[in-house]
Amino acid sequence: MRTAEEKGKRARTDGAEGDGGEPIDRALLLSIEKLQEIQDEIEKVNEEASDKVLEVEQKYNKIRRPVYVRRNEIIQKIPDFWLTAFLSHPVLGDLLTEDDQQTFSSNPYFEDKKLTKTYSMSDDGTVMVKATSIKWKAGMDIVNGKACTKKGEKRLLVDQSSFFTWFNDAENGSFAHGEMDQVADIIKEDLWPNPLKYFNNELESEFEQEGDEEGSDEEEAEDDDEDEGDEEET
């Protein structure tokens, strides 16, 4: 079945000779039609490939799941692992306020032990988003400006200043045409597959800093020894 565009082209070319227009290049027209057939075939192959890729991804997601469980068991033994990895990330680290950083373990802000944000895709490509509705403790809501100090004064926080607005913004929301928000994409594609590389960046920086301090201490000690030697000679 021809498309509207194809019908329009056929109508224009069919009437070209009768209206005194330029002669029809039937060889060119035939080549274009054959090219369209090839493109249709390529699209069909691409659709089949996408289905196969999805099958493979689902297969290996099941294989990876117990490996991730073992990884998580080790991570739980490392203090502030995820906080350090987040802060070391060039994009995610800028999203965490000082108050946010205290929520990566048992904290005075909310009652939840786990916060989740789930993305599911419908057949038409729409991504549906469902996030945890955070159960803030009394006077500790740092997202909606309801956090208070001990004296009852509100904290000077803007709604968008907290990373946890990310959970509130898209609850029961959706993104058209499969578009995922940037934070979710970075976590899924960059941080989650190998958080150790960002955690190690932080450790390497600490080791380098300690090394520099030790080096400067040694230089000062050498200078002191030289000064004492000069004094003894005089």
C-alpha positions as CSV (number, residue, x, y, z in Angstrom):
1,M,0.0,0.0,0.0
2,R,1.5,3.3,-1.1
3,T,1.8,6.2,1.3
4,A,0.2,9.6,0.7
5,E,3.7,11.0,-0.3
6,E,4.2,8.2,-2.8
7,K,0.7,8.8,-4.3
8,G,1.4,12.5,-4.6
9,K,4.7,11.8,-6.4
10,R,3.0,9.3,-8.7
11,A,0.3,11.8,-9.5
12,R,2.7,14.6,-10.3
13,T,4.9,12.5,-12.5
14,D,2.0,10.8,-14.3
15,G,0.7,14.2,-15.4
16,A,4.0,15.7,-16.3
17,E,4.1,14.6,-20.0
18,G,0.4,15.4,-20.7
19,D,0.7,18.9,-19.3
20,G,3.7,19.7,-21.4
21,G,6.0,19.2,-18.5
22,E,9.4,17.6,-18.4
23,P,9.6,13.9,-19.5
24,I,9.4,11.4,-16.8
25,D,12.7,9.7,-15.8
26,R,11.2,6.3,-15.4
27,A,14.6,4.7,-14.6
28,L,15.0,7.2,-11.7
29,L,11.5,6.6,-10.5
30,L,12.1,2.8,-10.6
31,S,15.3,3.2,-8.6
32,I,13.6,5.3,-5.9
33,E,10.8,2.7,-5.6
34,K,13.4,-0.1,-5.2
35,L,15.3,2.0,-2.7
36,Q,12.1,2.5,-0.7
37,E,11.6,-1.3,-0.6
38,I,15.2,-1.7,0.7
39,Q,14.6,0.9,3.4
40,D,11.4,-0.9,4.4
41,E,13.4,-4.1,4.7
42,I,16.1,-2.4,6.8
43,E,13.4,-1.1,9.2
44,K,12.0,-4.6,9.5
45,V,15.4,-6.0,10.3
46,N,16.0,-3.2,12.9
47,E,12.8,-4.0,14.6
48,E,13.7,-7.7,14.8
49,A,17.1,-6.7,16.1
50,S,15.6,-4.5,18.8
51,D,13.4,-7.4,20.0
52,K,16.5,-9.7,20.1
53,V,18.5,-7.2,22.0
54,L,15.7,-6.8,24.5
55,E,15.6,-10.6,25.0
56,V,19.4,-10.7,25.5
57,E,19.3,-7.8,28.0
58,Q,16.5,-9.5,30.0
59,K,18.5,-12.8,30.0
60,Y,21.6,-11.2,31.3
61,N,19.7,-9.0,33.8
62,K,18.7,-12.3,35.5
63,I,22.3,-13.5,35.5
64,R,23.6,-10.2,36.9
65,R,21.0,-10.0,39.7
66,P,22.7,-12.4,42.1
67,V,26.0,-10.8,41.4
68,Y,24.6,-7.4,42.3
69,V,23.3,-9.0,45.5
70,R,26.8,-10.2,46.4
71,R,28.2,-6.7,45.6
72,N,25.6,-5.1,47.8
73,E,26.6,-7.4,50.7
74,I,30.2,-6.1,50.5
75,I,29.1,-2.5,50.0
76,Q,27.1,-2.6,53.2
77,K,30.4,-3.2,55.1
78,I,32.1,-0.1,53.6
79,P,31.1,3.1,55.5
80,D,29.5,5.8,53.4
81,F,30.2,3.9,50.2
82,W,27.2,5.3,48.1
83,L,27.6,8.8,49.6
84,T,31.2,8.9,48.6
85,A,30.5,7.6,45.1
86,F,27.7,10.2,44.7
87,L,29.9,13.0,45.9
88,S,32.8,11.9,43.6
89,H,30.6,11.9,40.5
90,P,31.1,15.1,38.5
91,V,27.3,15.6,38.0
92,L,25.5,13.8,40.9
93,G,27.9,15.3,43.5
94,D,26.6,18.8,42.7
95,L,23.0,17.8,43.4
96,L,23.6,16.9,47.1
97,T,23.2,19.5,49.8
98,E,24.8,19.1,53.2
99,D,21.4,18.0,54.6
100,D,21.0,15.5,51.7
101,Q,24.4,13.9,52.6
102,Q,23.1,12.9,56.0
103,T,20.3,10.8,54.5
104,F,22.4,8.0,53.1
105,S,22.2,6.1,56.4
106,S,19.8,6.1,59.4
107,N,19.0,9.8,59.8
108,P,16.7,12.2,61.6
109,Y,14.9,13.3,58.4
110,F,12.7,10.5,57.1
111,E,11.4,7.2,58.3
112,D,11.9,5.2,55.1
113,K,14.6,2.6,55.0
114,K,14.6,2.5,51.2
115,L,13.7,5.1,48.5
116,T,12.8,3.8,45.1
117,K,12.0,5.4,41.7
118,T,10.6,3.0,39.1
119,Y,10.4,3.5,35.3
120,S,8.2,1.3,33.2
121,M,7.7,1.6,29.4
122,S,4.3,1.0,27.7
123,D,3.9,-0.4,24.2
124,D,3.5,3.0,22.7
125,G,6.9,4.1,24.1
126,T,5.6,6.2,27.0
127,V,7.7,5.9,30.2
128,M,5.7,5.8,33.4
129,V,7.4,7.0,36.6
130,K,6.5,6.0,40.1
131,A,8.6,7.2,43.1
132,T,8.5,6.7,46.8
133,S,6.4,9.1,48.7
134,I,8.9,10.1,51.4
135,K,7.7,9.9,55.0
136,W,9.3,12.9,56.5
137,K,9.7,13.1,60.3
138,A,8.0,16.0,62.1
139,G,9.7,19.3,61.2
140,M,12.3,17.6,59.0
141,D,10.9,18.0,55.5
142,I,13.8,19.6,53.7
143,V,12.1,19.4,50.3
144,N,8.9,21.3,50.8
145,G,10.3,23.9,53.1
146,K,8.8,22.4,56.3
147,A,12.1,21.6,58.0
148,C,12.6,23.4,61.3
149,T,15.4,24.1,63.7
150,K,15.2,23.3,67.4
151,K,13.9,26.8,68.0
152,G,11.1,26.2,65.5
153,E,12.5,28.5,62.8
154,K,12.2,27.2,59.2
155,R,15.4,26.2,57.5
156,L,16.3,28.6,54.6
157,L,15.9,26.0,51.9
158,V,14.5,26.4,48.4
159,D,12.3,23.6,47.0
160,Q,14.8,22.7,44.2
161,S,17.9,22.8,46.5
162,S,17.5,19.2,47.7
163,F,18.3,16.1,45.7
164,F,15.1,14.5,47.1
165,T,12.9,16.7,45.0
166,W,13.8,14.2,42.3
167,F,11.5,11.7,44.1
168,N,8.6,14.1,44.5
169,D,8.6,15.7,41.0
170,A,7.8,12.6,39.0
171,E,5.6,10.6,41.3
172,N,2.9,9.0,39.1
173,G,4.1,11.2,36.3
174,S,5.3,10.2,32.8
175,F,7.7,11.2,30.0
176,A,6.5,11.0,26.5
177,H,8.3,9.0,23.8
178,G,10.5,7.1,26.2
179,E,12.4,10.1,27.4
180,M,14.1,9.5,30.8
181,D,15.2,12.3,33.1
182,Q,18.9,13.0,33.2
183,V,19.5,11.9,36.9
184,A,18.0,8.5,36.3
185,D,20.0,8.1,33.1
186,I,23.3,8.9,34.8
187,I,22.6,6.6,37.7
188,K,21.5,3.7,35.4
189,E,24.2,4.1,32.7
190,D,27.1,5.4,34.7
191,L,27.0,5.1,38.5
192,W,25.2,1.8,39.0
193,P,27.3,-0.4,36.7
194,N,30.6,0.5,38.4
195,P,30.3,2.8,41.5
196,L,33.7,1.6,42.6
197,K,35.5,3.8,40.1
198,Y,33.9,6.9,41.7
199,F,34.5,5.7,45.2
200,N,38.1,5.1,44.4
201,N,38.5,8.6,43.0
202,E,37.7,9.9,46.4
203,L,40.1,7.6,48.1
204,E,42.9,8.3,45.6
205,S,42.4,12.0,46.3
206,E,42.7,11.4,50.0
207,F,45.8,9.3,49.6
208,E,47.4,11.9,47.3
209,Q,46.6,14.6,49.9
210,E,48.1,12.5,52.7
211,G,51.2,11.8,50.5
212,D,51.7,15.5,49.9
213,E,51.4,16.3,53.6
214,E,53.9,13.5,54.5
215,G,56.3,14.8,51.8
216,S,56.1,18.4,53.2
217,D,56.7,17.1,56.7
218,E,59.8,15.2,55.5
219,E,61.1,18.4,53.8
220,E,60.6,20.4,56.9
221,A,62.4,17.8,59.0
222,E,65.3,17.8,56.5
223,D,65.4,21.6,56.7
224,D,65.5,21.5,60.5
225,D,68.4,19.0,60.4
226,E,70.4,21.2,58.0
227,D,69.8,24.3,60.2
228,E,71.0,22.4,63.3
229,G,74.1,21.3,61.4
230,D,74.9,24.9,60.4
231,E,74.6,26.0,64.0
232,E,77.0,23.3,65.2
233,E,79.6,24.3,62.6
234,T,79.5,28.0,63.7
